[in-house]
Amino acid sequence: MTNNTTEEDLKQEAMRHLKSHYNEDTVSMDVLENGVQDGNGVLHVDCTVSVGGSRSDWTKWFTFENGKVTDLQAKLR
């Protein structure tokens, strides 16, 4: 990702990661802190996800390297 990557781009990448790795559909995602610069850093969010129609609320920390999610920490809210 380039320097003009927006917060929305990061959210979209995070949502793709949740879907592809955990089969989670993102219902909502609110950024609490955006520490990603030049495609590297941590995006801290509160989100609601749905799996098989069951919803749950989470706080998640997505680690980005070169614009891609490389790690995820999560805590149920």
LINUR-V787033 format. One record per pair of residues at least 24 apart in sequence whose ideal C-beta (glycine too) atoms are under 10 Angstrom apart, sorted by sequence separation. I is the first residue (numbers start at 1). J is the second residue. D is the distance in whole Angstrom. If there is no record, write none. Layout:
I;J;D / I;J;D
This chain:
7;31;6 / 10;34;7 / 24;48;10 / 25;49;6 / 26;50;8 / 40;64;6 / 41;65;9 / 24;49;4 / 25;50;5 / 39;64;6 / 40;65;6 / 49;74;10 / 10;36;6 / 13;39;10 / 23;49;10 / 24;50;7 / 25;51;7 / 35;61;9 / 36;62;8 / 38;64;10 / 39;65;7 / 40;66;7 / 43;69;9 / 7;34;6 / 9;36;10 / 22;49;8 / 23;50;10 / 24;51;6 / 25;52;9 / 28;55;10 / 32;59;8 / 36;63;9 / 37;64;10 / 39;66;5 / 40;67;8 / 47;74;9 / 6;34;10 / 23;51;6 / 25;53;10 / 27;55;6 / 32;60;10 / 33;61;9 / 35;63;10 / 36;64;5 / 38;66;9 / 39;67;4 / 7;36;8 / 10;39;9 / 14;43;6 / 18;47;8 / 22;51;7 / 23;52;8 / 27;56;10 / 28;57;9 / 29;58;10 / 32;61;9 / 35;64;9 / 36;65;10 / 38;67;9 / 39;68;8 / 42;71;9 / 44;73;9 / 45;74;10 / 48;77;9 / 9;39;10 / 13;43;9 / 15;45;10 / 19;49;9 / 25;55;9 / 27;57;9 / 40;70;9 / 47;77;9 / 5;36;8 / 10;41;9 / 14;45;7 / 18;49;6 / 29;60;9 / 36;67;9 / 42;73;9 / 46;77;7 / 5;37;9 / 11;43;8 / 15;47;9 / 24;56;9 / 5;38;8 / 10;43;5 / 14;47;8 / 18;51;10 / 3;37;8 / 5;39;6 / 11;45;8 / 15;49;9 / 24;58;9 / 1;36;9 / 3;38;6 / 10;45;9 / 2;38;8 / 3;39;9 / 7;43;8 / 11;47;9 / 1;38;8 / 2;39;8 / 1;39;4 / 1;40;9 / 18;58;10 / 18;60;8 / 17;60;10 / 18;62;9 / 17;62;7 / 14;60;8 / 15;62;10 / 17;64;10 / 14;62;5 / 21;69;8 / 13;62;8 / 20;69;10 / 14;64;9 / 22;72;9 / 11;62;9 / 13;64;7 / 17;68;8 / 18;69;9 / 21;72;8 / 10;62;8 / 16;68;10 / 17;69;4 / 22;74;9 / 16;69;8 / 17;70;9 / 10;64;7 / 13;67;7 / 18;72;8 / 13;68;7 / 14;69;6 / 17;72;7 / 13;69;6 / 18;74;10 / 10;67;8 / 9;67;8 / 14;72;8 / 5;64;9 / 10;69;9 / 5;67;6 / 1;64;8 / 1;66;7 / 2;67;8 / 1;67;3 / 1;68;8
